Amino acid sequence: MASSTRASKVIAGEKLAALGATNLTTALELFAASNALQQSTSLRSMLSDPSAEVAGKEQVVRQVFGAKFTEQTVGLLIELSKLRWSATRDLPAAMEQLGVRVAAQSANIDQLQAELFAIEQTASSDHELELALSSNRDSQAKRALVSKLFAGKVSEAALALALQAIDSSAYKRFAQVVGQYGVWVAEYAGEFVARVRVARELSNSQLERLESALNGVYGKKLQLNVDVDPTVIGGIHVAVAGEVIDATVLTKISNARLQLS
């Protein structure tokens, strides 16, 4: 991420915090604005152009979103358009991330994290479902499928995020987008996500010991997402913030073979 976008994302977070009370409607409006910019090159370019006049940007935001969104959200979008972005795609991406943050603020964080992981696992463990949700088929059909699978089974915030994952440009695969949302929710909560792969399900006491050990290593609370993967032969595979701790038997065998070759 380039320095301009990095600095602007910090300011964007401050602008959001300054709004005070927000709700899931705010998140949905941010998602709708992000999607609109992703779909319109001209709109995205105009609002992210650092040389464009601020008054002109404000006029465009009000013309496009003023009749649809709350004044609170419109004001935030105007403030975001004033910031400097390294690439045009960074502005809608920032809107999407802010939307996830607002959704998290409206929900029980622990419950939301668990639900997002469950949704991700449901999609990634079913090849046909993942293909259906990640294909170029009609967006409304995919949204209908997500609603059928998860409506009434997860919180409103989790369902809203799952539906937004259909339209997101963050990744090509639906499960990857939902996984990224989980990372953003953890960041908002001041946590890291530890993705754990094991051959068989861990007991509660094993999970507690693992969580305690990882919290000690990283010096902060981690959100553990545990995936039971039959391809893991003994041991455990942990990935945290791009760092991998691989203590599986398969990896040890592979390393031994490399040393002998």
Buried (B, 14 or more C-beta within 10 A) or exposed (E): EEEBBEEBBEBBBEBBEEBEEBEBBBBBBBBBBBBBBBEBEEBBEBBBBEEBEEEEBBEBBBEBBBEEBBEBBBBBBBBBBBBBBBEBBBBBBBBBBBBBBBBBBBBEBEEBBBBBBBBBBBBBEEEEBBEBBBEEEEEEEBBBBBEEBBEEEBBEBBBBBBBBBBBBBBBEBBBBBBBBBBBBBBBBBEBBBBBBBBBEEBEEEEBEEBBEEBBEBBEEEBBBBBBBBEEBEBBBBBBBEEEEEBEBEBBBEEEEEEEEE
